[in-house]
Amino acid sequence: MEHTNAQQELSIIKQMVEKTRKDTAESGRFFLYIGIVSLIGTITVGILEAASMQNWLLPALVIVALSSAAIAAAIMHREKIMNPVKTYAKAICWHLWLACGCAALLILFVFPFLRVYSFSAVPVLICVIMGIALYSTGIVLELPVIQWSCLVWITGAILLTLVTGLPRIIVMSANILLGWIVPGCLLNRTYRQRSSQ
């Protein structure tokens, strides 16, 4: 009797994870939209640095951070309207990204100004945080393409410690492209194929 109940509970949990995969991650929208905004921001920062316009860096970073937060909030709001059923896996993923987003904001805007570390460490630490978020999301939702994209971010973090100047912008842009946008496109394609069947 207990064995049957345990199997039923595991089946329900598996169904909830599957629903969350379909509703939240497989559309790929989150990764695509955040990736595009981050890529534009990274390229903008690179242009500002190349043009020696350091006084515009902070406003550019604030705009990217606010845009990313607005996109995440809009996606969450849309998900609540389209799929009012809140699954445990979905809640874990949104809270994970909220926590990692808050950590990224502290890394970017607070700790360098408090002189905990120099601004050159910011991209490295951001890459590590994104790697953790992607790996955890991939595990929870059982999406290998997201889970393994964390390797892009961790590799990028290591490369960022080895280069300076323009190559850092190239590495960060590659991280965003290969670690967010490409997986988002793959998930979106899978989602559309399954939706059309």
MARPA-582439 format. One record per residue: residue number from 1; residue in one letter; y, z, x of N, C-alpha, C, O in turn. Coordinates in steps of 0.001 Angstrom, whole numbers, plus 500000, padded with zeros to 6 digits. Example, Ala and Ser with C-alpha at 12.3 -4.5 7.8 and 13.67 -1.06 7.14 Angstrom:
// residues 2
[1; 'A'; [494310; 507800; 513190]; [495500; 507800; 512300]; [496700; 507800; 513200]; [496681; 508465; 514236]]
[2; 'S'; [497750; 507080; 512850]; [498940; 507140; 513670]; [500030; 507870; 512900]; [501138; 508039; 513409]]
//
This chain:
// residues 197
[1; 'M'; [498799; 500000; 500822]; [500000; 500000; 500000]; [501264; 500000; 500865]; [502185; 499221; 500622]]
[2; 'E'; [501304; 500879; 501879]; [502469; 500947; 502763]; [502623; 499653; 503549]; [503740; 499199; 503798]]
[3; 'H'; [501480; 499053; 503945]; [501511; 497797; 504693]; [502130; 496686; 503850]; [502902; 495873; 504358]]
[4; 'T'; [501789; 496652; 502553]; [502339; 495642; 501639]; [503847; 495835; 501475]; [504602; 494863; 501499]]
[5; 'N'; [504290; 497084; 501308]; [505727; 497371; 501190]; [506482; 496963; 502447]; [507565; 496384; 502369]]
[6; 'A'; [505905; 497268; 503603]; [506550; 496899; 504870]; [506677; 495387; 504992]; [507699; 494882; 505456]]
[7; 'Q'; [505632; 494656; 504571]; [505687; 493183; 504624]; [506751; 492640; 503677]; [507457; 491687; 504005]]
[8; 'Q'; [506862; 493256; 502493]; [507882; 492813; 501535]; [509289; 493077; 502085]; [510176; 492233; 501954]]
[9; 'E'; [509490; 494241; 502697]; [510790; 494562; 503272]; [511141; 493608; 504414]; [512279; 493151; 504517]]
[10; 'L'; [510162; 493309; 505271]; [510401; 492357; 506352]; [510721; 490966; 505811]; [511563; 490256; 506361]]
[11; 'S'; [510053; 490589; 504742]; [510312; 489289; 504119]; [511737; 489217; 503572]; [512413; 488198; 503719]]
[12; 'I'; [512191; 490304; 502940]; [513560; 490356; 502395]; [514577; 490272; 503523]; [515565; 489546; 503414]]
[13; 'I'; [514343; 491010; 504610]; [515248; 490977; 505758]; [515312; 489566; 506333]; [516393; 489069; 506650]]
[14; 'K'; [514147; 488920; 506467]; [514090; 487562; 507008]; [514875; 486593; 506110]; [515587; 485722; 506609]]
[15; 'Q'; [514745; 486747; 504793]; [515488; 485886; 503857]; [516990; 486092; 503993]; [517762; 485135; 503940]]
[16; 'M'; [517403; 487353; 504169]; [518836; 487643; 504328]; [519385; 487022; 505610]; [520483; 486467; 505613]]
[17; 'V'; [518615; 487117; 506710]; [519040; 486505; 507966]; [519133; 485000; 507802]; [520085; 484377; 508272]]
[18; 'E'; [518141; 484408; 507130]; [518144; 482960; 506915]; [519354; 482529; 506088]; [519983; 481513; 506384]]
[19; 'K'; [519678; 483304; 505050]; [520845; 482985; 504228]; [522126; 483083; 505046]; [523013; 482238; 504921]]
[20; 'T'; [522224; 484106; 505878]; [523406; 484265; 506719]; [523529; 483106; 507699]; [524626; 482597; 507929]]
[21; 'R'; [522404; 482689; 508278]; [522427; 481531; 509184]; [523006; 480323; 508467]; [523855; 479616; 509010]]
[22; 'K'; [522551; 480092; 507266]; [522997; 478914; 506518]; [524457; 479034; 506119]; [525232; 478091; 506277]]
[23; 'D'; [524830; 480204; 505599]; [526182; 480394; 505066]; [527250; 480486; 506157]; [528329; 479909; 506019]]
[24; 'T'; [526959; 481192; 507213]; [527990; 481523; 508194]; [527955; 480656; 509441]; [528956; 480027; 509785]]
[25; 'A'; [526840; 480615; 510109]; [526811; 480011; 511441]; [526500; 478527; 511437]; [527085; 477784; 512225]]
[26; 'E'; [525606; 478073; 510585]; [525149; 476699; 510701]; [526225; 475683; 510378]; [526132; 474531; 510801]]
[27; 'S'; [527244; 476085; 509637]; [528322; 475132; 509376]; [529080; 474842; 510670]; [529680; 473776; 510810]]
[28; 'G'; [529059; 475775; 511610]; [529710; 475580; 512895]; [531225; 475652; 512844]; [531881; 475507; 513876]]
[29; 'R'; [531799; 475872; 511662]; [533258; 475851; 511523]; [533942; 476886; 512400]; [534943; 476588; 513052]]
[30; 'F'; [533411; 478091; 512417]; [534028; 479170; 513189]; [534184; 478752; 514650]; [535270; 478866; 515219]]
[31; 'F'; [533101; 478269; 515253]; [533127; 477894; 516662]; [534003; 476670; 516900]; [534709; 476599; 517906]]
[32; 'L'; [533964; 475714; 515989]; [534792; 474502; 516129]; [536275; 474827; 516076]; [537028; 474433; 516967]]
[33; 'Y'; [536700; 475539; 515047]; [538131; 475799; 514857]; [538699; 476695; 515947]; [539756; 476407; 516509]]
[34; 'I'; [537989; 477788; 516245]; [538455; 478689; 517306]; [538448; 477957; 518649]; [539350; 478141; 519467]]
[35; 'G'; [537434; 477134; 518870]; [537343; 476373; 520113]; [538488; 475398; 520284]; [539052; 475286; 521373]]
[36; 'I'; [538837; 474694; 519223]; [539934; 473716; 519301]; [541261; 474413; 519597]; [542022; 473971; 520458]]
[37; 'V'; [541536; 475511; 518875]; [542781; 476254; 519116]; [542818; 476801; 520542]; [543848; 476728; 521212]]
[38; 'S'; [541702; 477345; 520999]; [541640; 477905; 522359]; [541792; 476821; 523418]; [542433; 477043; 524446]]
[39; 'L'; [541205; 475648; 523174]; [541329; 474549; 524127]; [542779; 474073; 524225]; [543286; 473833; 525321]]
[40; 'I'; [543438; 473939; 523084]; [544860; 473556; 523080]; [545685; 474602; 523826]; [546569; 474259; 524611]]
[41; 'G'; [545392; 475881; 523577]; [546108; 476962; 524253]; [545885; 476961; 525753]; [546823; 477171; 526522]]
[42; 'T'; [544660; 476728; 526173]; [544335; 476708; 527600]; [545048; 475558; 528305]; [545607; 475730; 529389]]
[43; 'I'; [545021; 474390; 527677]; [545708; 473232; 528270]; [547220; 473473; 528322]; [547882; 473111; 529295]]
[44; 'T'; [547754; 474086; 527266]; [549187; 474401; 527240]; [549555; 475360; 528371]; [550556; 475163; 529059]]
[45; 'V'; [548739; 476400; 528559]; [548974; 477355; 529648]; [548921; 476636; 530995]; [549742; 476900; 531873]]
[46; 'G'; [547964; 475733; 531159]; [547862; 474961; 532397]; [549102; 474123; 532657]; [549589; 474058; 533785]]
[47; 'I'; [549615; 473479; 531610]; [550830; 472667; 531742]; [552026; 473545; 532102]; [552825; 473190; 532969]]
[48; 'L'; [552146; 474699; 531429]; [553261; 475607; 531709]; [553211; 476137; 533139]; [554240; 476246; 533806]]
[49; 'E'; [552002; 476467; 533604]; [551860; 476944; 534987]; [552202; 475841; 535987]; [552873; 476094; 536987]]
[50; 'A'; [551740; 474615; 535718]; [552019; 473489; 536620]; [553511; 473178; 536678]; [554029; 472764; 537715]]
[51; 'A'; [554203; 473383; 535540]; [555647; 473107; 535483]; [556483; 474316; 535893]; [557707; 474302; 535756]]
[52; 'S'; [555823; 475368; 536399]; [556501; 476608; 536815]; [557368; 477194; 535703]; [558492; 477636; 535940]]
[53; 'M'; [556827; 477190; 534492]; [557532; 477755; 533329]; [556833; 479046; 532888]; [556413; 479180; 531739]]
[54; 'Q'; [556720; 479997; 533835]; [555999; 481245; 533576]; [556575; 482052; 532424]; [555841; 482794; 531769]]
[55; 'N'; [557877; 481925; 532159]; [558484; 482712; 531077]; [557998; 482251; 529691]; [558214; 482950; 528701]]
[56; 'W'; [557346; 481081; 529614]; [556802; 480599; 528333]; [555317; 480932; 528168]; [554741; 480684; 527109]]
[57; 'L'; [554696; 481492; 529211]; [553265; 481789; 529146]; [552931; 482827; 528075]; [552025; 482621; 527268]]
[58; 'L'; [553660; 483933; 528068]; [553366; 484989; 527104]; [553537; 484509; 525661]; [552654; 484762; 524841]]
[59; 'P'; [554644; 483821; 525312]; [554749; 483308; 523940]; [553607; 482347; 523577]; [553108; 482369; 522452]]
[60; 'A'; [553202; 481509; 524530]; [552095; 480573; 524270]; [550798; 481333; 523996]; [550052; 480984; 523081]]
[61; 'L'; [550529; 482376; 524793]; [549320; 483180; 524597]; [549351; 483927; 523270]; [548326; 484052; 522599]]
[62; 'V'; [550526; 484424; 522890]; [550665; 485112; 521598]; [550378; 484145; 520449]; [549689; 484499; 519492]]
[63; 'I'; [550906; 482925; 520545]; [550674; 481925; 519491]; [549184; 481598; 519378]; [548657; 481498; 518270]]
[64; 'V'; [548504; 481431; 520511]; [547063; 481143; 520498]; [546294; 482307; 519878]; [545402; 482096; 519057]]
[65; 'A'; [546638; 483538; 520268]; [545948; 484718; 519725]; [546160; 484839; 518222]; [545212; 485089; 517478]]
[66; 'L'; [547403; 484662; 517770]; [547690; 484739; 516333]; [547014; 483616; 515555]; [546515; 483834; 514451]]
[67; 'S'; [546997; 482421; 516127]; [546336; 481291; 515473]; [544836; 481531; 515345]; [544247; 481256; 514300]]
[68; 'S'; [544218; 482043; 516406]; [542784; 482342; 516370]; [542475; 483409; 515329]; [541502; 483295; 514584]]
[69; 'A'; [543312; 484454; 515280]; [543112; 485520; 514291]; [543275; 484982; 512871]; [542515; 485349; 511975]]
[70; 'A'; [544268; 484109; 512666]; [544496; 483529; 511335]; [543325; 482650; 510915]; [542913; 482676; 509756]]
[71; 'I'; [542789; 481874; 511848]; [541634; 481018; 511536]; [540419; 481867; 511195]; [539719; 481588; 510222]]
[72; 'A'; [540166; 482898; 511987]; [539026; 483782; 511705]; [539180; 484453; 510348]; [538213; 484545; 509592]]
[73; 'A'; [540382; 484924; 510030]; [540628; 485563; 508731]; [540444; 484562; 507588]; [539879; 484907; 506550]]
[74; 'A'; [540917; 483328; 507771]; [540772; 482307; 506732]; [539301; 481961; 506503]; [538871; 481787; 505363]]
[75; 'I'; [538534; 481862; 507584]; [537107; 481565; 507458]; [536396; 482715; 506759]; [535546; 482486; 505898]]
[76; 'M'; [536738; 483959; 507124]; [536133; 485123; 506462]; [536465; 485134; 504978]; [535595; 485393; 504146]]
[77; 'H'; [537721; 484853; 504646]; [538145; 484837; 503242]; [537395; 483757; 502463]; [536946; 483995; 501342]]
[78; 'R'; [537262; 482578; 503056]; [536547; 481475; 502407]; [535079; 481841; 502199]; [534504; 481555; 501149]]
[79; 'E'; [534472; 482478; 503212]; [533077; 482897; 503093]; [532883; 483897; 501959]; [531886; 483843; 501239]]
[80; 'K'; [533847; 484814; 501804]; [533745; 485807; 500729]; [533812; 485150; 499359]; [533123; 485571; 498430]]
[81; 'I'; [534645; 484113; 499233]; [534775; 483411; 497952]; [533545; 482554; 497680]; [532996; 482573; 496578]]
[82; 'M'; [533112; 481796; 498699]; [531983; 480870; 498525]; [530650; 481608; 498432]; [529758; 481198; 497689]]
[83; 'N'; [530519; 482694; 499188]; [529258; 483446; 499235]; [529556; 484937; 499100]; [529606; 485652; 500101]]
[84; 'P'; [529755; 485412; 497861]; [530141; 486815; 497690]; [529056; 487822; 498088]; [529348; 489003; 498277]]
[85; 'V'; [527803; 487360; 498215]; [526733; 488262; 498614]; [526897; 488584; 500096]; [526919; 487691; 500943]]
[86; 'K'; [527010; 489869; 500388]; [527224; 490299; 501771]; [525894; 490740; 502354]; [525313; 491731; 501913]]
[87; 'T'; [525413; 490001; 503345]; [524159; 490365; 503981]; [524441; 491252; 505195]; [525544; 491260; 505743]]
[88; 'Y'; [523423; 491987; 505590]; [523543; 492890; 506734]; [523815; 492099; 508009]; [524644; 492498; 508827]]
[89; 'A'; [523112; 490966; 508179]; [523302; 490144; 509381]; [524727; 489596; 509447]; [525332; 489548; 510518]]
[90; 'K'; [525259; 489181; 508289]; [526625; 488653; 508256]; [527622; 489753; 508632]; [528558; 489516; 509396]]
[91; 'A'; [527415; 490945; 508093]; [528306; 492068; 508402]; [528267; 492396; 509896]; [529304; 492649; 510509]]
[92; 'I'; [527068; 492389; 510475]; [526943; 492676; 511910]; [527734; 491650; 512720]; [528476; 492008; 513635]]
[93; 'C'; [527569; 490372; 512376]; [528244; 489305; 513145]; [529764; 489410; 513041]; [530461; 489291; 514048]]
[94; 'W'; [530286; 489633; 511824]; [531742; 489714; 511679]; [532302; 490927; 512411]; [533365; 490846; 513027]]
[95; 'H'; [531588; 492054; 512345]; [532057; 493249; 513058]; [531955; 493069; 514571]; [532812; 493543; 515316]]
[96; 'L'; [530915; 492389; 515015]; [530771; 492094; 516441]; [531955; 491267; 516934]; [532546; 491582; 517967]]
[97; 'W'; [532307; 490198; 516192]; [533418; 489339; 516604]; [534760; 490061; 516486]; [535672; 489811; 517273]]
[98; 'L'; [534880; 490952; 515507]; [536102; 491754; 515396]; [536247; 492660; 516618]; [537325; 492754; 517205]]
[99; 'A'; [535150; 493328; 516996]; [535189; 494222; 518159]; [535478; 493447; 519445]; [536288; 493883; 520263]]
[100; 'C'; [534821; 492305; 519623]; [535044; 491501; 520829]; [536454; 490899; 520836]; [537073; 490771; 521892]]
[101; 'G'; [536952; 490533; 519659]; [538322; 490023; 519556]; [539343; 491081; 519940]; [540310; 490794; 520645]]
[102; 'C'; [539123; 492310; 519473]; [540027; 493411; 519836]; [539963; 493685; 521343]; [540990; 493917; 521982]]
[103; 'A'; [538750; 493656; 521902]; [538604; 493854; 523346]; [539329; 492749; 524111]; [539978; 493018; 525122]]
[104; 'A'; [539222; 491504; 523633]; [539905; 490384; 524287]; [541421; 490558; 524241]; [542114; 490246; 525209]]
[105; 'L'; [541933; 491055; 523119]; [543383; 491296; 523019]; [543836; 492376; 523995]; [544890; 492245; 524618]]
[106; 'L'; [543054; 493433; 524131]; [543381; 494485; 525105]; [543350; 493925; 526522]; [544234; 494210; 527330]]
[107; 'I'; [542328; 493127; 526818]; [542186; 492527; 528148]; [543360; 491611; 528459]; [543844; 491576; 529590]]
[108; 'L'; [543819; 490865; 527447]; [544863; 489866; 527650]; [546276; 490441; 527627]; [547113; 490075; 528453]]
[109; 'F'; [546544; 491353; 526672]; [547930; 491770; 526450]; [548262; 493201; 526872]; [549434; 493515; 527075]]
[110; 'V'; [547274; 494067; 527008]; [547594; 495473; 527277]; [547300; 495865; 528723]; [548203; 496302; 529437]]
[111; 'F'; [546061; 495717; 529161]; [545666; 496228; 530475]; [546417; 495590; 531652]; [546758; 496297; 532600]]
[112; 'P'; [546685; 494268; 531620]; [547464; 493724; 532755]; [548879; 494299; 532833]; [549405; 494509; 533926]]
[113; 'F'; [549496; 494554; 531671]; [550850; 495121; 531675]; [550855; 496576; 532120]; [551856; 497070; 532638]]
[114; 'L'; [549727; 497265; 531914]; [549585; 498638; 532404]; [549116; 498671; 533861]; [548892; 499739; 534431]]
[115; 'R'; [548973; 497492; 534446]; [548570; 497321; 535841]; [547197; 497895; 536150]; [546945; 498410; 537239]]
[116; 'V'; [546306; 497792; 535149]; [544916; 498184; 535383]; [544271; 497160; 536311]; [543447; 497511; 537156]]
[117; 'Y'; [544650; 495890; 536149]; [544201; 494790; 537003]; [545243; 493683; 536911]; [546140; 493731; 536069]]
[118; 'S'; [545119; 492685; 537783]; [546095; 491591; 537797]; [545754; 490570; 536703]; [544640; 490550; 536179]]
[119; 'F'; [546728; 489733; 536375]; [546531; 488707; 535355]; [545438; 487717; 535744]; [544840; 487087; 534871]]
[120; 'S'; [545167; 487569; 537039]; [544131; 486623; 537467]; [542735; 487054; 537017]; [541824; 486229; 536955]]
[121; 'A'; [542560; 488342; 536701]; [541259; 488832; 536230]; [541043; 488567; 534740]; [539910; 488635; 534261]]
[122; 'V'; [542110; 488266; 534005]; [542020; 488108; 532546]; [541010; 487044; 532131]; [540138; 487345; 531316]]
[123; 'P'; [541079; 485800; 532653]; [540115; 484791; 532207]; [538662; 485177; 532491]; [537771; 484887; 531693]]
[124; 'V'; [538429; 485829; 533625]; [537074; 486249; 533986]; [536539; 487237; 532948]; [535422; 487087; 532455]]
[125; 'L'; [537340; 488236; 532628]; [536913; 489260; 531668]; [536756; 488692; 530259]; [535842; 489082; 529531]]
[126; 'I'; [537639; 487774; 529871]; [537528; 487124; 528559]; [536212; 486351; 528472]; [535527; 486398; 527450]]
[127; 'C'; [535864; 485646; 529539]; [534608; 484882; 529559]; [533395; 485801; 529382]; [532455; 485460; 528663]]
[128; 'V'; [533418; 486952; 530031]; [532309; 487901; 529903]; [532201; 488402; 528464]; [531103; 488471; 527912]]
[129; 'I'; [533339; 488753; 527853]; [533347; 489232; 526465]; [532810; 488152; 525527]; [532010; 488450; 524640]]
[130; 'M'; [533244; 486892; 525715]; [532770; 485793; 524858]; [531278; 485561; 525046]; [530566; 485272; 524085]]
[131; 'G'; [530803; 485686; 526281]; [529369; 485547; 526545]; [528558; 486594; 525793]; [527514; 486284; 525218]]
[132; 'I'; [529039; 487831; 525801]; [528362; 488920; 525084]; [528349; 488638; 523579]; [527321; 488796; 522921]]
[133; 'A'; [529498; 488220; 523043]; [529599; 487951; 521604]; [528665; 486819; 521186]; [527986; 486916; 520164]]
[134; 'L'; [528631; 485752; 521972]; [527782; 484612; 521626]; [526304; 484955; 521746]; [525509; 484582; 520883]]
[135; 'Y'; [525935; 485655; 522795]; [524531; 486036; 522963]; [524070; 486918; 521797]; [523002; 486695; 521227]]
[136; 'S'; [524872; 487907; 521455]; [524517; 488823; 520365]; [524443; 488089; 519028]; [523534; 488336; 518235]]
[137; 'T'; [525399; 487185; 518773]; [525384; 486410; 517531]; [524136; 485544; 517462]; [523484; 485469; 516421]]
[138; 'G'; [523804; 484890; 518568]; [522604; 484053; 518607]; [521334; 484840; 518348]; [520424; 484344; 517684]]
[139; 'I'; [521259; 486066; 518867]; [520093; 486921; 518637]; [520007; 487340; 517176]; [518949; 487222; 516559]]
[140; 'V'; [521117; 487830; 516614]; [521112; 488319; 515232]; [520762; 487203; 514250]; [519978; 487409; 513323]]
[141; 'L'; [521348; 486011; 514457]; [521137; 484908; 513520]; [519977; 483996; 513904]; [519687; 483022; 513210]]
[142; 'E'; [519315; 484321; 515017]; [518190; 483522; 515505]; [518589; 482057; 515666]; [517898; 481152; 515198]]
[143; 'L'; [519727; 481848; 516343]; [520235; 480502; 516625]; [520268; 480307; 518139]; [521223; 480726; 518794]]
[144; 'P'; [519241; 479677; 518701]; [519182; 479523; 520158]; [520381; 478788; 520757]; [520799; 479113; 521868]]
[145; 'V'; [520943; 477806; 520049]; [522071; 477056; 520603]; [523271; 477972; 520842]; [524024; 477765; 521794]]
[146; 'I'; [523456; 478974; 519994]; [524534; 479942; 520182]; [524143; 480960; 521250]; [524949; 481312; 522112]]
[147; 'Q'; [522913; 481423; 521184]; [522438; 482411; 522151]; [522556; 481892; 523583]; [523026; 482614; 524463]]
[148; 'W'; [522139; 480663; 523825]; [522143; 480121; 525177]; [523514; 479644; 525627]; [523743; 479461; 526823]]
[149; 'S'; [524435; 479438; 524678]; [525782; 479031; 525092]; [526496; 480160; 525839]; [527519; 479937; 526486]]
[150; 'C'; [525948; 481367; 525743]; [526528; 482474; 526516]; [526433; 482195; 528012]; [527266; 482668; 528786]]
[151; 'L'; [525422; 481431; 528424]; [525280; 481109; 529849]; [526462; 480295; 530357]; [526853; 480423; 531517]]
[152; 'V'; [527035; 479457; 529491]; [528228; 478688; 529862]; [529354; 479648; 530214]; [530032; 479483; 531228]]
[153; 'W'; [529547; 480662; 529357]; [530659; 481609; 529562]; [530436; 482489; 530793]; [531376; 482762; 531540]]
[154; 'I'; [529202; 482928; 531002]; [528917; 483774; 532168]; [529065; 482958; 533453]; [529624; 483440; 534438]]
[155; 'T'; [528560; 481714; 533440]; [528723; 480836; 534599]; [530208; 480572; 534856]; [530663; 480569; 536000]]
[156; 'G'; [530951; 480349; 533770]; [532390; 480138; 533891]; [533100; 481347; 534488]; [534020; 481200; 535293]]
[157; 'A'; [532669; 482543; 534092]; [533272; 483768; 534646]; [533065; 483830; 536156]; [533976; 484190; 536902]]
[158; 'I'; [531865; 483477; 536596]; [531571; 483487; 538033]; [532418; 482437; 538754]; [532999; 482718; 539802]]
[159; 'L'; [532488; 481222; 538187]; [533275; 480151; 538815]; [534756; 480511; 538891]; [535431; 480172; 539863]]
[160; 'L'; [535261; 481198; 537866]; [536678; 481574; 537855]; [537036; 482542; 538978]; [538195; 482612; 539389]]
[161; 'T'; [536062; 483281; 539473]; [536330; 484186; 540595]; [536413; 483433; 541921]; [536906; 483964; 542917]]
[162; 'L'; [535922; 482179; 541923]; [535850; 481408; 543157]; [536973; 480393; 543328]; [537173; 479865; 544422]]
[163; 'V'; [537715; 480114; 542240]; [538747; 479069; 542307]; [540108; 479625; 541900]; [540204; 480674; 541263]]
[164; 'T'; [541158; 478896; 542282]; [542522; 479263; 541890]; [543254; 478016; 541423]; [542810; 476892; 541658]]
[165; 'G'; [544382; 478231; 540761]; [545238; 477125; 540340]; [544639; 476258; 539253]; [543990; 476767; 538339]]
[166; 'L'; [544850; 474946; 539340]; [544414; 473992; 538336]; [542904; 474036; 538061]; [542502; 473917; 536903]]
[167; 'P'; [542054; 474202; 539084]; [540617; 474279; 538796]; [540248; 475387; 537803]; [539253; 475262; 537088]]
[168; 'R'; [541037; 476472; 537747]; [540757; 477540; 536778]; [540946; 477028; 535350]; [540164; 477361; 534459]]
[169; 'I'; [541979; 476220; 535135]; [542222; 475659; 533805]; [541085; 474711; 533432]; [540653; 474673; 532280]]
[170; 'I'; [540604; 473949; 534411]; [539496; 473019; 534165]; [538229; 473789; 533808]; [537525; 473417; 532870]]
[171; 'V'; [537932; 474861; 534548]; [536745; 475678; 534261]; [536849; 476306; 532872]; [535888; 476277; 532103]]
[172; 'M'; [538005; 476867; 532553]; [538185; 477503; 531246]; [538072; 476475; 530121]; [537470; 476760; 529086]]
[173; 'S'; [538641; 475289; 530310]; [538539; 474232; 529301]; [537086; 473805; 529114]; [536639; 473571; 527991]]
[174; 'A'; [536349; 473704; 530227]; [534920; 473355; 530149]; [534140; 474439; 529415]; [533241; 474136; 528630]]
[175; 'N'; [534481; 475701; 529666]; [533829; 476807; 528951]; [534013; 476658; 527448]; [533056; 476753; 526680]]
[176; 'I'; [535242; 476426; 527044]; [535545; 476319; 525616]; [534840; 475111; 525011]; [534267; 475194; 523925]]
[177; 'L'; [534888; 473996; 525717]; [534267; 472770; 525219]; [532750; 472924; 525101]; [532170; 472628; 524056]]
[178; 'L'; [532108; 473391; 526181]; [530648; 473491; 526203]; [530117; 474763; 525540]; [528978; 474793; 525076]]
[179; 'G'; [530945; 475816; 525496]; [530482; 477096; 524960]; [530838; 477357; 523515]; [530245; 478232; 522884]]
[180; 'W'; [531805; 476611; 522968]; [532180; 476774; 521561]; [532138; 475467; 520783]; [531475; 475371; 519751]]
[181; 'I'; [532856; 474452; 521288]; [533020; 473231; 520494]; [531708; 472456; 520374]; [531344; 472042; 519273]]
[182; 'V'; [530988; 472250; 521486]; [529725; 471509; 521421]; [528697; 472236; 520542]; [528100; 471599; 519674]]
[183; 'P'; [528464; 473556; 520736]; [527536; 474239; 519824]; [528002; 474178; 518366]; [527180; 474041; 517460]]
[184; 'G'; [529325; 474281; 518135]; [529854; 474173; 516775]; [529541; 472819; 516165]; [529160; 472731; 514998]]
[185; 'C'; [529702; 471749; 516963]; [529377; 470395; 516480]; [527885; 470262; 516176]; [527504; 469672; 515165]]
[186; 'L'; [527035; 470817; 517062]; [525590; 470748; 516841]; [525193; 471495; 515571]; [524392; 470999; 514778]]
[187; 'L'; [525750; 472681; 515382]; [525452; 473455; 514179]; [525956; 472743; 512932]; [525281; 472729; 511902]]
[188; 'N'; [527150; 472150; 513025]; [527717; 471438; 511889]; [526857; 470237; 511523]; [526639; 469969; 510342]]
[189; 'R'; [526370; 469517; 512520]; [525504; 468360; 512253]; [524201; 468805; 511586]; [523750; 468178; 510627]]
[190; 'T'; [523595; 469886; 512091]; [522371; 470418; 511491]; [522610; 470841; 510053]; [521800; 470566; 509168]]
[191; 'Y'; [523747; 471522; 509827]; [524095; 471991; 508487]; [524245; 470814; 507518]; [523750; 470866; 506392]]
[192; 'R'; [524924; 469761; 507955]; [525127; 468589; 507086]; [523815; 467869; 506797]; [523584; 467405; 505681]]
[193; 'Q'; [522959; 467780; 507811]; [521657; 467135; 507599]; [520824; 467903; 506584]; [520194; 467304; 505712]]
[194; 'R'; [520820; 469220; 506695]; [520039; 470042; 505745]; [520651; 470013; 504353]; [519933; 470042; 503353]]
[195; 'S'; [522002; 469955; 504287]; [522672; 469925; 502989]; [522419; 468611; 502265]; [522378; 468585; 501035]]
[196; 'S'; [522248; 467516; 503009]; [522040; 466199; 502381]; [520608; 465975; 501936]; [520328; 465022; 501209]]
[197; 'Q'; [519689; 466850; 502367]; [518267; 466679; 501993]; [517979; 467227; 500606]; [516840; 467163; 500142]]
//
